[in-house]
Amino acid sequence: MADGTISRAPELAWWQREAFYEVYPRSFQDSDGDGVGDLRGLLRRLDYLAWLGVGAVWVTPFYPSPQRDFGYDVSDYCAVDPTMGTLEDFQRLVEEAHRRGLRVVVDLVANHTSSEHPWFVESRKSRHSPRRGWYVWRDPGPRGGPPNNWLSFFGGPAWTFDPETGQYYLHQFLPEQPDLNYRNPEVVRAMEEVIRFWLDRGADGFRVDAAWLLVEDEHFRDEPPNPAWRPGMRERDRLLHPYTEDHPDTHQVLRRFRAVLESCHRDAVLIGEVYLPFAQLVRYYGTREEPECHFPFNFALVELPADRWTAHGLRAVVEAYEAARPEWAWPGWVLGNHDRPRVATRLGEDGSRLAHLLLLTLRGTPTLYYGDELGMVDGPVQPHRVRDWAGFREWGGRWCRDAARTPMQWDASHHAGFTTGEPWLPVNSDFPQRNVASQQADPRSFLHLVRRLLWMRRSHPALVAGGFVPVGSEEGVLAYRREHGPEAFLVALNFSTRPAHLAAQGEVVLSTHLDREGLERHVPLRPREGLVVRLRP
Ligand code: GLC
């Protein structure tokens, strides 16, 4: 293992070279026994993240919040929620992260505030409030109901009536998350101040929450029905969303955010949360002259159904993305996040090993979700333990986001070492076997696989800066070359349950089973095995 000998690809920026790691701070590490993770807890675990080999931590919201959507309902953008710590804790976290060579990226919950944010409290006071125009207020529709048929992600209409002033306000998510009005330049300026605030405190960039939803149709037209909707699909998908998603004016806002970033801190990164097909997704890079995100998250691997995790299905995804992306734009890849079922639940342990080999050898910035490096699975959250009612409704009760947010499994002690108190969500019952400590002690564990991959990626510019060249191979095997300068690697993933061979000669440097290395001719591949082979020059 090449720890310490990081061979940087000097032509690339840190956010291209390094892997990102998403921390959901409520669930990562508690430091004070209240059962909720916090910034000091995260601070204690920075050595683990440095050991693992990621280069940046994206911390989901820790700002003051009534916690209706666990921090995605912000009531003060420029402070820390008391359950999470203090602003001083944040600054220490950043300093200590930087000392270890780790960057810290924070969430910019730009689309909406909490209904308890002073801006909204003021806005709802009267139709003449100076902040009225900071949110989207409309008179009732002609028949007295909501102004139009728009639907919320979390079920029901996207409008709530405010009896005090006799108007409806817009919320793409919960009624407690009113949408800001980005047609008002004061709102854009206020959010720019938020960006400056966190950059001044050492943040290395932002993940823009709901970036594809910032602006809606100014004529408030009804959305058309979705002919493909079937019972069992999300309620919001009864409609198509030409007027509430991906509005062209959204790009102007993102360009402004990027410009502020560039003006204060040329090295900071802007990542967008964007759930759209590739052709629309890639517009969130902006243009070379007017850039927007350094990269929008590419959720294709999160959304690909398990039965399409085949050599054929994956090649199609990678090629479609590559074809849609402007040549100058840097790719990104993700396997999971706090809103979706975990990758090990979707694909099983061996499928998830293959998926991590793919994530960490594709061209582009990889983002890992906490606990996925252990093969953590979704927790069986019983209905009486559901905390995320919003997400429960969003998925029509079929799944609950809590399942992917259970506490990090550090060791086999009480509550997996997450807290000395009562954890806010139950710890998964597999924690005595599946935890950081036990996997650190087992050289073939999932954790060691992910760590080896992360360090391998860091140590070889070919795996970061190198081109991506698909290679013909046997049925069921996805194979590609990555090369840069004198180095060339062949990556091969056998998604089938049959053995296969590679028409290549080289040195196996890693197997997803971590049980073989060395020189081979016509490299044999076991069923469901992935390999990285260093090719002879
Ligand atoms: C994003 C977040 C999700 C949150 C929603 C509303 O999709 O990832 O957790 O509920 O935005 O802020």
Boltz pocket constraint, residues with backbone or C-beta under 6 A from the ligand:
constraints:
  - pocket:
      binder: B
      contacts: [[A, 69], [A, 72], [A, 73], [A, 109], [A, 173], [A, 209], [A, 210], [A, 273], [A, 338], [A, 339]]
      max_distance: 6.0
